[in-house]
């Protein structure tokens, strides 16, 4: 095929134009300037091969053609940037993608590596925020979009990585791994990445090097010799129960309670909590604990989700100094108790009216506090309370245990490695064991919920001892003796829990407060026959030989004020109170109606019929 003179001239023009373009660069003023002829940006330009972009004099440039076919260069920014990695952060519920970006200036100075969420990438504001004045994008939305496109072109072949942001068991590629701050138990090749720094949970880091599991477990077992036994048996059981939460969930018997370590200031409860928590990482003292009641309720809820198959310590529930603090702390306790007690998250709505995913508690929780928070019957039933008093902890013994605390996380690592080969069969086994133990506990006259809590503690305790026997830290006879003792301790603890639950019932609290109000003459009741004298205080109703006929709203108001005067609270509706009183046959009801009209002193008055045996005038 012959080439015409016109074609030759056109080709020569393009060749000269390309050569000329190599000799010039474009400044921020979009005018041509002499080009930097060094090759310090050569490696950068390889990233843009096959694209309409290049790097000249440290600036990102777009090359285009006008209507005449002439090429021109348009400066997009005073810097160049490239995507070196695409990271997916996975917290077990949400996945957030971000780009890891590096930059360079016209002088060849490297700009610091930054992480940019993909949701903020197109705005380009991140460049100025991270790199300052040296990162100056050219003005205009079109220029910004070309700049975004240019940088994103460098990411087509970049490294891609998933970083996990939670603790606990995770099945990845068909295999089980236990994630922690230093990696994953079961990941022999070290391929899995875990980053807990965003939520300040990085101290949940287990050892990565092998060690002497037998000696480590023996150090952990020494905690069972500390006094009071009820407290330390319960805490030790909770430690070894926590990694079983996922397996029990799969088996349909997930634990649903939290532990409350109660003690006045100076009882060393926070120090004990930190000591116990060393099974899951490095917590040298109470200042290293992962959460406390200065955190907001939302932050605590998120941590209950991220601290999966592990133990979350929430430290220092203390008497509030004002009403605002009281309400905030009470909300936190309520949400913790219901989160672990029901294993349901708190539903929220996005701005577009879609429902946000809820953060569901996925491990175990230990709360330390000076009192129980007055959170009511329902939430209180989800707690197991153990106590420390001043003088319970011998300082010499405590110092010795703290000196061995570094061994606890090694014991936990061995425990997790021992569990891995059994993980797929354990859910069914745990379900069967739980049903049998719950029946045994119920036969010992335990309340249904209390029977379940005893069973879970016992399962955690005995599973931990089973591992201890396997590594030679104790023999079969010692294991069986400890299990028997644990059952007795947990059963007695259950009796105390059932009694506490009864005391927290709104019906019990209602009549107890009424009795105190009557005894102190803060309120009074009148003989229905009209032959009694006027009393002192607030009038709340009448009585005869069988019943107290109480004006429900007035009596309930008096009880609420009574608890408020003591720094507590009593929250329920009139309908709920009447329903619960009727269910326990403390009041007389007819056809499901617990509040009835009665003609008294010639008038029809709506009252509750409280049976005489529950209250004395």
QUIMOCOR-V656420 format. One record per residue. N is the residue number from 0. RES is the residue in one small letter. SS is DSSP state (H for helix, E for strand, - for the rest). PSI is psi in radians with two decimals (999 if undefined). Layout:
# QUIMOCOR-V656420
n & res & ss & psi
N & RES & SS & PSI
N & RES & SS & PSI
This chain:
# QUIMOCOR-V656420
n & res & ss & psi
0 & x & - & 2.17
1 & x & - & 2.47
2 & x & - & 2.21
3 & x & - & 2.84
4 & x & H & -0.63
5 & x & H & -0.70
6 & x & H & -0.67
7 & x & H & -0.76
8 & x & H & -0.72
9 & x & H & -0.76
10 & x & H & -0.72
11 & x & H & -0.66
12 & x & H & -0.77
13 & x & H & -0.71
14 & x & H & -0.80
15 & x & H & -0.66
16 & x & H & -0.76
17 & x & H & -0.74
18 & x & H & -0.68
19 & x & H & -0.67
20 & x & H & -0.50
21 & x & H & -0.36
22 & x & - & -0.02
23 & x & E & 2.73
24 & x & E & 3.06
25 & x & E & 2.26
26 & x & - & -3.11
27 & x & - & -0.37
28 & x & - & 0.08
29 & x & - & 0.43
30 & x & - & 2.66
31 & x & E & 2.48
32 & x & E & 2.80
33 & x & E & 2.40
34 & x & - & 2.68
35 & x & - & 1.97
36 & x & - & -0.03
37 & x & - & 2.88
38 & x & - & 0.40
39 & x & - & -0.24
40 & x & - & 0.20
41 & x & H & -0.74
42 & x & H & -0.59
43 & x & H & -0.73
44 & x & H & -0.41
45 & x & H & -0.54
46 & x & H & -0.46
47 & x & - & 0.20
48 & x & - & 2.28
49 & x & - & 0.07
50 & x & - & 2.89
51 & x & - & 0.45
52 & x & E & 2.71
53 & x & E & 2.95
54 & x & E & 2.11
55 & x & E & 2.22
56 & x & - & 0.63
57 & x & - & 0.17
58 & x & E & 2.51
59 & x & E & 2.24
60 & x & E & 2.48
61 & x & E & 2.29
62 & x & E & 2.20
63 & x & E & 3.04
64 & x & E & 2.49
65 & x & - & -3.00
66 & x & - & -0.44
67 & x & - & 0.03
68 & x & - & 0.06
69 & x & - & 2.37
70 & x & E & 2.55
71 & x & E & 2.70
72 & x & E & 2.34
73 & x & E & 2.14
74 & x & E & 2.21
75 & x & E & -0.51
76 & x & E & 2.82
77 & x & - & 0.15
78 & x & - & 2.99
79 & x & E & 2.59
80 & x & E & 2.69
81 & x & E & 2.61
82 & x & E & 2.11
83 & x & E & -0.29
84 & x & E & 2.53
85 & x & E & 2.10
86 & x & E & 2.29
87 & x & E & 2.08
88 & x & E & 2.12
89 & x & E & 2.00
90 & x & - & 0.24
91 & x & - & -0.18
92 & x & - & -0.80
93 & x & - & 2.61
94 & x & E & 2.20
95 & x & E & 2.22
96 & x & E & 2.46
97 & x & E & 2.70
98 & x & E & 2.41
99 & x & E & 2.09
100 & x & E & 2.42
101 & x & E & 2.71
102 & x & E & 2.97
103 & x & E & 2.60
104 & x & - & 3.05
105 & x & - & -0.42
106 & x & - & -0.08
107 & x & - & 0.06
108 & x & - & 2.29
109 & x & E & 2.40
110 & x & E & 2.58
111 & x & E & 2.61
112 & x & E & 2.32
113 & x & E & 2.76
114 & x & E & 2.15
115 & x & E & 2.03
116 & x & E & 2.46
117 & x & H & -0.47
118 & x & H & -0.37
119 & x & H & -0.02
120 & x & H & -0.81
121 & x & - & -0.37
122 & x & - & -0.44
123 & x & - & 0.03
124 & x & H & -0.50
125 & x & H & -0.54
126 & x & H & -0.84
127 & x & H & -0.72
128 & x & H & -0.67
129 & x & H & -0.63
130 & x & H & -0.15
131 & x & H & -2.66
132 & x & H & -0.44
133 & x & H & -0.38
134 & x & - & 1.65
135 & x & - & 1.68
136 & x & E & 2.59
137 & x & - & 2.63
138 & x & - & 2.68
139 & x & - & 2.42
140 & x & H & -0.59
141 & x & H & -0.76
142 & x & H & -0.71
143 & x & H & -0.65
144 & x & H & -0.66
145 & x & H & -0.68
146 & x & H & -0.78
147 & x & H & -0.78
148 & x & H & -0.71
149 & x & H & -0.83
150 & x & H & -0.70
151 & x & H & -0.45
152 & x & H & -0.47
153 & x & - & -0.18
154 & x & - & 0.03
155 & x & - & -0.56
156 & x & - & 0.36
157 & x & - & 2.89
158 & x & E & 2.50
159 & x & E & 2.41
160 & x & E & 2.49
161 & x & E & 2.23
162 & x & E & 2.18
163 & x & E & 2.45
164 & x & - & 0.54
165 & x & - & 2.90
166 & x & - & 2.91
167 & x & E & -3.01
168 & x & E & 2.44
169 & x & E & 2.29
170 & x & E & 2.01
171 & x & E & 2.13
172 & x & - & 0.56
173 & x & - & 0.05
174 & x & E & 2.62
175 & x & E & 2.40
176 & x & E & 2.59
177 & x & E & 1.96
178 & x & E & 2.44
179 & x & E & 3.08
180 & x & - & -0.37
181 & x & - & 0.15
182 & x & E & -2.32
183 & x & E & 2.25
184 & x & E & 2.26
185 & x & - & -0.21
186 & x & - & 1.46
187 & x & - & -0.46
188 & x & - & -0.13
189 & x & - & 0.59
190 & x & - & -0.36
191 & x & - & 2.43
192 & x & E & 2.34
193 & x & E & 2.31
194 & x & - & 1.97
195 & x & - & 0.17
196 & x & H & -0.50
197 & x & H & -0.52
198 & x & H & 0.27
199 & x & - & 0.76
200 & x & - & 0.30
201 & x & - & -0.28
202 & x & - & -0.19
203 & x & - & 1.27
204 & x & - & 2.07
205 & x & - & 2.79
206 & x & - & 2.56
207 & x & - & -0.39
208 & x & - & 2.64
209 & x & - & 2.82
210 & x & - & -3.07
211 & x & - & 1.67
212 & x & H & -0.62
213 & x & H & -0.87
214 & x & H & -0.65
215 & x & H & -0.75
216 & x & H & -0.65
217 & x & H & -0.66
218 & x & H & -0.72
219 & x & H & -0.69
220 & x & H & -0.41
221 & x & H & -0.37
222 & x & H & -0.44
223 & x & H & -0.08
224 & x & H & -0.10
225 & x & - & 2.66
226 & x & - & 2.58
227 & x & - & 2.48
228 & x & H & -0.69
229 & x & H & -0.73
230 & x & H & -0.85
231 & x & H & -0.54
232 & x & H & -0.72
233 & x & H & -0.77
234 & x & H & -0.73
235 & x & H & -0.72
236 & x & H & -0.69
237 & x & H & -0.68
238 & x & H & -0.82
239 & x & H & -0.18
240 & x & H & -0.61
241 & x & H & -0.81
242 & x & - & -0.10
243 & x & - & -0.05
244 & x & H & -0.82
245 & x & H & -0.71
246 & x & H & -0.70
247 & x & H & -0.58
248 & x & H & -0.77
249 & x & H & -0.50
250 & x & H & -0.05
251 & x & - & 0.40
252 & x & - & 0.80
253 & x & - & 2.35
254 & x & - & 2.49
255 & x & - & 1.18
256 & x & - & 2.93
257 & x & E & 2.85
258 & x & E & 2.33
259 & x & E & 1.99
260 & x & E & 1.85
261 & x & E & 2.38
262 & x & - & 2.57
263 & x & - & 2.90
264 & x & - & 2.31
265 & x & - & -0.07
266 & x & - & -0.07
267 & x & - & 0.46
268 & x & H & -0.68
269 & x & H & -0.66
270 & x & H & -0.68
271 & x & H & -0.73
272 & x & H & -0.75
273 & x & H & -0.70
274 & x & H & -0.85
275 & x & H & -0.68
276 & x & H & -0.26
277 & x & H & -0.17
278 & x & H & -0.36
279 & x & H & 0.12
280 & x & - & -2.55
281 & x & - & 1.83
282 & x & - & 1.42
283 & x & - & -0.48
284 & x & - & -3.13
285 & x & H & -0.38
286 & x & H & -0.30
287 & x & H & 0.05
288 & x & - & 2.55
289 & x & - & -0.29
290 & x & E & 2.70
291 & x & E & 3.10
292 & x & - & 0.17
293 & x & - & -0.36
294 & x & - & 2.63
295 & x & - & 2.81
296 & x & H & -0.61
297 & x & H & -0.70
298 & x & H & -0.76
299 & x & H & -0.73
300 & x & H & -0.72
301 & x & H & -0.70
302 & x & H & -0.56
303 & x & H & -0.48
304 & x & H & -0.75
305 & x & H & -0.58
306 & x & - & 1.29
307 & x & - & 2.41
308 & x & - & 0.59
309 & x & - & -3.03
310 & x & E & 2.10
311 & x & E & 2.17
312 & x & E & 2.18
313 & x & E & 1.95
314 & x & E & 2.56
315 & x & E & 1.04
316 & x & E & 2.09
317 & x & - & 2.83
318 & x & - & 2.20
319 & x & - & 2.70
320 & x & - & -0.27
321 & x & - & 2.99
322 & x & H & -0.66
323 & x & H & -0.79
324 & x & H & -0.66
325 & x & H & -0.81
326 & x & H & -0.71
327 & x & H & -0.79
328 & x & H & -0.66
329 & x & H & -0.68
330 & x & H & -0.72
331 & x & H & -0.78
332 & x & H & -0.74
333 & x & H & -0.81
334 & x & H & -0.64
335 & x & H & -0.84
336 & x & H & -0.77
337 & x & H & -0.58
338 & x & H & -0.83
339 & x & H & -0.47
340 & x & H & -0.52
341 & x & H & -0.32
342 & x & - & 0.69
343 & x & - & 2.48
344 & x & - & 3.00
345 & x & - & 2.06
346 & x & - & 2.47
347 & x & E & 2.88
348 & x & E & 2.41
349 & x & - & 2.97
350 & x & - & -0.41
351 & x & - & 0.28
352 & x & - & 0.06
353 & x & - & 2.76
354 & x & E & 2.27
355 & x & E & 2.64
356 & x & - & 2.40
357 & x & - & 2.61
358 & x & - & 1.91
359 & x & - & 2.33
360 & x & - & 2.32
361 & x & - & 0.25
362 & x & - & -2.52
363 & x & E & 2.79
364 & x & E & 2.43
365 & x & E & 2.09
366 & x & E & 2.35
367 & x & E & 2.44
368 & x & E & 2.76
369 & x & - & -0.34
370 & x & - & -3.08
371 & x & - & 0.05
372 & x & - & -0.09
373 & x & - & 0.96
374 & x & - & 0.06
375 & x & - & 2.93
376 & x & H & -0.84
377 & x & H & -0.89
378 & x & H & -0.64
379 & x & H & -0.52
380 & x & - & -0.24
381 & x & - & 0.15
382 & x & E & 2.50
383 & x & E & 2.15
384 & x & E & 2.19
385 & x & E & 2.73
386 & x & E & 2.58
387 & x & - & 2.34
388 & x & - & 2.75
389 & x & - & 2.27
390 & x & - & -0.24
391 & x & - & -0.66
392 & x & - & 2.04
393 & x & - & 2.20
394 & x & H & -0.65
395 & x & H & -0.76
396 & x & H & -0.71
397 & x & H & -0.74
398 & x & H & -0.71
399 & x & H & -0.76
400 & x & H & -0.68
401 & x & H & -0.56
402 & x & H & -0.39
403 & x & H & -0.01
404 & x & H & -0.49
405 & x & H & -0.34
406 & x & H & -0.39
407 & x & H & -0.71
408 & x & H & -0.50
409 & x & H & -0.68
410 & x & H & -0.72
411 & x & H & -0.71
412 & x & H & -0.79
413 & x & H & -0.69
414 & x & H & -0.76
415 & x & H & -0.72
416 & x & H & -0.63
417 & x & H & -0.60
418 & x & H & -0.58
419 & x & H & -0.86
420 & x & - & -0.28
421 & x & - & -0.06
422 & x & H & -0.69
423 & x & H & -0.40
424 & x & H & -0.30
425 & x & H & -0.63
426 & x & H & -0.78
427 & x & H & -0.74
428 & x & H & -0.76
429 & x & H & -0.68
430 & x & H & -0.80
431 & x & H & -0.76
432 & x & H & -0.71
433 & x & H & -0.77
434 & x & H & -0.75
435 & x & H & -0.76
436 & x & H & -0.68
437 & x & H & -0.69
438 & x & H & -0.72
439 & x & H & -0.76
440 & x & H & -0.68
441 & x & H & -0.61
442 & x & H & -0.40
443 & x & - & 0.44
444 & x & - & 0.59
445 & x & - & 2.60
446 & x & - & 2.63
447 & x & H & -0.86
448 & x & H & -0.70
449 & x & H & -0.69
450 & x & H & -0.66
451 & x & H & -0.74
452 & x & H & -0.71
453 & x & H & -0.75
454 & x & H & -0.77
455 & x & H & -0.79
456 & x & H & -0.77
457 & x & H & -0.68
458 & x & H & -0.73
459 & x & H & -0.76
460 & x & H & -0.87
461 & x & H & -0.54
462 & x & H & -0.70
463 & x & H & -0.71
464 & x & H & -0.56
465 & x & H & -0.76
466 & x & H & -0.74
467 & x & H & -0.69
468 & x & H & -0.70
469 & x & H & -0.59
470 & x & - & 0.08
471 & x & - & 0.31
472 & x & - & -0.34
473 & x & - & 2.90
474 & x & - & 3.09
475 & x & H & -0.73
476 & x & H & -0.75
477 & x & H & -0.71
478 & x & H & -0.81
479 & x & H & -0.66
480 & x & H & -0.74
481 & x & H & -0.66
482 & x & H & -0.71
483 & x & H & -0.78
484 & x & H & -0.69
485 & x & H & -0.73
486 & x & H & -0.76
487 & x & H & -0.73
488 & x & H & -0.79
489 & x & H & -0.58
490 & x & H & -0.76
491 & x & H & -0.69
492 & x & H & -0.66
493 & x & H & -0.67
494 & x & H & -0.73
495 & x & H & -0.70
496 & x & H & -0.73
497 & x & H & -0.71
498 & x & H & -0.70
499 & x & H & -0.69
500 & x & H & -0.71
501 & x & H & -0.71
502 & x & H & -0.51
503 & x & H & -0.14
504 & x & - & 2.45
505 & x & H & -0.52
506 & x & H & -0.78
507 & x & H & -0.76
508 & x & H & -0.59
509 & x & H & -0.91
510 & x & H & -0.54
511 & x & H & -0.75
512 & x & H & -0.71
513 & x & H & -0.73
514 & x & H & -0.75
515 & x & H & -0.68
516 & x & H & -0.69
517 & x & H & -0.76
518 & x & H & -0.61
519 & x & - & 0.02
520 & x & - & 0.48
521 & x & - & -0.55
522 & x & E & 2.89
523 & x & E & 2.74
524 & x & E & 2.69
525 & x & E & 2.45
526 & x & E & 2.26
527 & x & - & -0.35
528 & x & - & -0.14
529 & x & - & 0.25
530 & x & - & 0.39
531 & x & - & 2.73
532 & x & - & 2.85
533 & x & - & 2.47
534 & x & - & -3.10
535 & x & - & 2.81
536 & x & - & -2.71
537 & x & E & 2.36
538 & x & E & 2.22
539 & x & E & -0.06
540 & x & E & -2.82
541 & x & E & 3.02
542 & x & E & 2.78
543 & x & - & -2.73
544 & x & - & -0.37
545 & x & - & -0.63
546 & x & E & 2.78
547 & x & E & 2.21
548 & x & E & 1.62
549 & x & E & 2.39
550 & x & - & 1.84
551 & x & H & -0.92
552 & x & H & -0.70
553 & x & H & -0.78
554 & x & H & -0.76
555 & x & H & -0.72
556 & x & H & -0.71
557 & x & H & -0.67
558 & x & H & -0.75
559 & x & H & -0.82
560 & x & H & -0.61
561 & x & H & -0.84
562 & x & H & -0.62
563 & x & H & -0.65
564 & x & H & -0.36
565 & x & - & 0.12
566 & x & - & 0.18
567 & x & - & -2.80
568 & x & - & 2.77
569 & x & - & 1.79
570 & x & - & 2.02
571 & x & - & 2.85
572 & x & - & 2.82
573 & x & H & -0.74
574 & x & H & -0.75
575 & x & H & -0.75
576 & x & H & -0.85
577 & x & H & -0.71
578 & x & H & -0.80
579 & x & H & -0.68
580 & x & H & -0.68
581 & x & H & -0.70
582 & x & H & -0.60
583 & x & - & 0.16
584 & x & - & 0.60
585 & x & - & -0.37
586 & x & E & 2.74
587 & x & E & 2.36
588 & x & - & 2.70
589 & x & E & 2.21
590 & x & - & 0.67
591 & x & - & 0.03
592 & x & E & 2.09
593 & x & - & -0.23
594 & x & - & 2.04
595 & x & E & 2.73
596 & x & E & 2.39
597 & x & E & 2.39
598 & x & E & 1.99
599 & x & E & 2.25
600 & x & - & 0.68
601 & x & - & 0.08
602 & x & E & 2.60
603 & x & E & 2.06
604 & x & E & 2.37
605 & x & E & 2.10
606 & x & E & 2.87
607 & x & E & 2.55
608 & x & E & 1.52
609 & x & E & 2.20
610 & x & E & 2.47
611 & x & H & -0.55
612 & x & H & -0.26
613 & x & H & -0.08
614 & x & - & 2.44
615 & x & - & 2.44
616 & x & - & 999
